[in-house]
Amino acid sequence: MRSGLLAVLSVVVLSACTRGVTPLPAPTPMPPPVVTPAPAPAPVVSRVSIATRHDTARYDVTSTARIVRDSGGRPVEEEIITRAQVAFALERTGSARPGTARDLRSTGRVDGFTISASERVTGARSSAMQGAAQGAMLGSTAGGLSRAPLTVPFDASLNGLNARVAPRPSLVNECDRQEMSAASLVRELLLRLPPVLEVGATWSDTSRVFLCRGGVPVTAQTVATAHVRSLSATAGGTQAVVERDLVIRIEGELATAWRTVAMSGRGTGRQRFVIDAERGRVDSLRSESETRIDVRDSVRPDAGEQSLTQRVVLVAERRP
């Protein structure tokens, strides 16, 4: 009896202890790790053919020139800002040997061409007979003052010798005309290219432009060494980055029976083009250059030789 009672008490006590213990929940299984596949590597582009033509492309172009002029031993600094919208179609012509660039022809127009400068610049007459140094400063970027937006249709051609952008209709006298300053913006965007681009490829291009600065006829020669920095695949095709190192030389003289005005200049620059290869067009350009121009005037012995240092930054972006 006693042993039976102890057995019952043991069961009661065990039941009481059991009721006070909460059973542990079953472990929740961990979800399997999410594996994100690595993105497919971008296609490697080693070479690309350049389209021989493109339809009209439109650009916003701004050129900012900071010019320091030596005036009787005292530096005078000016800023001239030129803005325009440039639109043109382009055709690359002829055949080119590997490592050389094709010639090109272009037609288009410059709209909204304006120049902003200080009164010291805009109030000057850009004529060799009125002051060659001041005319050279104005002519170096502006060539004349455009107080109202100017529109200039043009035809252009570039080959291995000359770069020509001619306003339409032709001008009887191109010297120090605003239309020729508008044409100079176009010339920066016209890039000769080989038929095929490869990363690391280089080529040289020489162009001569006949200008008028402060009434003085001038020949400006630019020797450009181009480098293909990169080729990359994009959603729209292949993008090429081409950089050019520039060596600039300027020479000119106006001689009469009683006066001689001469200009000479040396400069360097660098340009970076982003190119849509499949369409054969420039999508953007940034150009920086620095040129020193010396002016000698035979009838100004007090001034002797004056000099200008011109730093120009030009930015062009294709409009959608």
ABEGO torsion letter per residue (X at the ends): XAAAAAAAAAAAAAAAAAAABBBBBBBBBBBBBBBBBBBBBBBBBABBBBBABBBBBBBBBBBBBBBBBBBGGBBBBBBBBBBBBBBBBBBBBEBBBBGBBBBBBBBBBBBGBBBBBBAAAAABBBBAAAGAAAAAAAAAAAGEBBABBBBBBBBBBBBAABBBBBBOBBBABABGBAAAAAAAAAAAABBBBBABBBBGBBBBBBBBBBBBBGGBBBBBBBBBBBBBABBBBBAAEBBBBBBBBBBBBBBBBBBBAABBBBBBBBBBBBBBBBBBAAAGBBABBBBBBBBBBBBBBAABAAAEBBBBBBBBBBBBBBBX
